[in-house]
Amino acid sequence: MSFHRIAYEALEVCNAVDLDAIEAAIALTDLTPGALALDIGCGNASVSIRLAERFGLSVEAVEIDPAIIDLARDRVVSAGLDGRVILRKGASPEVLAISSPYDLIVALGVIEPTGPGVRAPRAMLEGLRAHLSPGGWLLWGDLVWLDEPPGPLRQLVELNNLYTDHDGWRAAADAAGFEVVSAALSTQARWDRYGDTMQAAVYAWLDANPTHPDAPAIAGRAHQLKLMFDFGRGVMGFGLYLLRNPD
């Protein structure tokens, strides 16, 4: 059991964005049923399921956490999409290295999606663009700095990836060779709901399982993330970017 296994079961999407916003972005593409999509860090599989159900895409969903991929598998089977959504346990660089180009890559809140040490915005986007078919699409979503963060907050948040502001993400996409088709920020209310939903689910679990061997680690992670959300309110947000590979 882990913080994210509990939190992801409570969330609609495992990031601070609505499923309807994701669907609206995909509706702007020229993707047709049967197009090949990769959902990196699929979490609870809600995005993969919507891509298959609403748009008829053939989806490969990759997730490295074994507890979370079990959650994803249960939801895919319950949706009757076993076979149309293929779940792969592992790291996305391993999947990308052995796969044909994709018509769509979805990467929402992912860590080093193209390989260890590749953390800068432009470098990550360039790496993913190399795995898209000509005219293919990348739906990228990630943390956005709404204002210059205090040094300790930046240091804590950027342990895994480097982040930028809304204009910086668009500039990075342009520098990586993408056409930016749409770019939107989640509202503060949506950001707050994301954090509050995770915290409520995890603290409810802790109340119900005080003697569970994983409870101390889960409580520590919950406390850390609560401090981050509280300290970063008005400074941290989430951006969703639909990018087209013109080549």
N, C-alpha and C positions, 0 to 999 in steps of 0.2 A: 504494500500500500504506500502511496506517496501523496504529497500535496496536490500535484497536477492530476493524478488519477481521480481523486475526489472532486476537484474543481471542474475538470473537463466533463464530468458526468452531469454537472449542473448547468453548464453553459450551452447556449445554442451554437455559437461559433467560438472557437478557442482563442479568440482575440477580440479587441474592442471594436468590432464592426458587426453590422447586422447582416443576416443571410440575404435579406432583400437587396441590400446594397451590392453584395457580390453578384446576385442574379442580374441586377440592372447593368452592372459592368459587362458581364458576359454577353448580355443581349446586344451590346454594341459591336460585337465581333461578327465575323462572317463564318463562324464555325458551324458545321453541319453535323447531323447525327452520324456517329461512327468515328468522328475525329478523335485523335489520341491525345489524352490529357494526363499530366502528372501532377499529383497533389503532394507537395513536399511537406512533411510534418503534419500529417492528416489529422492528428488529434482524435476527436470523437467521430470523425468521418462525416460530419454533417455537410461539409462543402462537397466532398466526393459524391455523396448521395444525391445532392441537388444537381450536380453536373450531369449525373447519369439520368436522373428522373426527368428533369426539366428540359435538358438539351440533348439527351440521347448520346452523350459522349462515352467513349470507352476510356475508363479511368484506371490508372495505376496510382495507388496511394501508398506512400512510404512513411513509416514511423519507426523510430529507433527504440522507443520505450516499450518493453514487452507488456507491461500492465495496461498501457494505453491502447496498444494495438489489439489487445483482447476486447476492450471496450468498443473499438472501431469495428471489429469483426462481428460482435453481437449485433450492432446496429445495422451493418450491411446485410446480414442474414435476415434480420427482422424486417428490413425494407424489401426483401425479395430480390436483392441485387447481387447476390453471390454469383460471380462469373462475369458480371458487367463492371463491377468494381473489384479490381485485383489488389489485395493488400500484400505489401512487401515489408518485412521487418528488416531494418538496417538503416544505414546512413545514406543520404541522398547522393553524395559523390560516387558511391559504389554503384548505385542504380543508374546514374547518368552515364557512367563510364561504359556500360554494356548495352545501352539502349539506342534505338534509332531516334532521330529528331522527333520532337513532339510538336503537335499543333497548338497546344496550350500547356503552359506550366503555371501552376498556382503555388505561390510561396508567401505565406502569411506568418509573420513573426518567427522566421526560421533563423537558426544559428549556423553560420558557415555552410551555406547550402552547396557550395561548389568545391569545398575542400578545406582542410585545416589551415588556419592562418589567413584565409581570404575573408577579410572582415570589413573592408572599406566599401562604401556604397557603390561607387563606380565599378570596382573590381568584382563584387558579387553579381551585379547586373550583367557585366560583360561575360562572366562565366556562364550564366544561365542562357544568355542570348546564343552562345555557341551550340546549345542543345535544342534550339528551335528550328523548325522548318522555315523555308522562305515564306514570308507573310504570316508567320506564327505569332502567338500572343503570350505575353507574360502578365499575370495578375499578381502584382507585388503589394504586400501590405506590411508596414513595420512602424516601429516607434518613431515619433517625430518630436523634435524639440520645438515647443511653442515659444520659448524664451530661452535666453542663455541660462543653463542650469548652474547651480552652485557646484564648485569643484568636487566635493565629496559625492554628490548625487551622480554626476557624470562618471566618476570613477567607479561607483558601484554598478550603475546601469550598463556601462560599456565594458564589463568584464568579458563579454562574449563577442558582441558586434560593435562597430562604430555607427553612430547615427548622425543625422543632420536635420535641418528644418525643412519645411514644406518646399520651399524654393530649391533647397539643396538636393532633395530627392529628384525633383524634376530635372535639375541641371545634370545630376549624375546619370539619369536615364538618357538624356540627350547625348552626353559625352560617351556613353556606352553604345551609341548607335541606334537607339530606339526612337520611334515616334510616340510621343505622349498623347494618348487618345483621351484619357480622362484622369483627373486627379482630384481627390476629395479628402477632407479631414472629417473624422468622426466628431460629433458634438461632445462637449464636456459632460453632458448628461449620460451619453453612451459610454464614455470612458469611465465615469463613476460607477455605472451599473455593472460594467465588466469587473472592476475590482470588488465591488460590494457583493456580487453574486458568488465569486470565488471564496471570499472570506466567510460569508454566511454558511456556505456548504461545508467548508473545512471545520469551522468552529462547531457546527452542529455534529459533525462526525466525531470530533474530539470529545464533546460532551457525552456522546453515546458510547465511546470506546476509550475511556480514560486509562485502561490498563493494557491497551494494545502495545506490542513491542515497538511499533513504528511511531507511536503517538508523540514522543519527545522530539523526534526529527521533524515531524509534520508541524508541530506547534512552533518550533524554531523557524521553519520556513515561512509559516503564516505570519509570524511576528515581523520577520524581515521584510516581507512584501507589503505588509500594512504600513510600516514606516516609509517604504519607498513610495507608495501611493499617496500617503498623507503629505510627505515632504515634497513630492513632485506635482501636487495638484496645481493646475494652471501652467505648468512647465512642460509636462509630458502629454503627448497625445498619440493618435494613431492615424496614419495616412493610407489610403488605398489608391493604387495607380495601375491603370490599364495601359500596357505598353505593347506596341507592335514592332515586330522585326521586319523592316522594309525589304531586306535582301532575300 
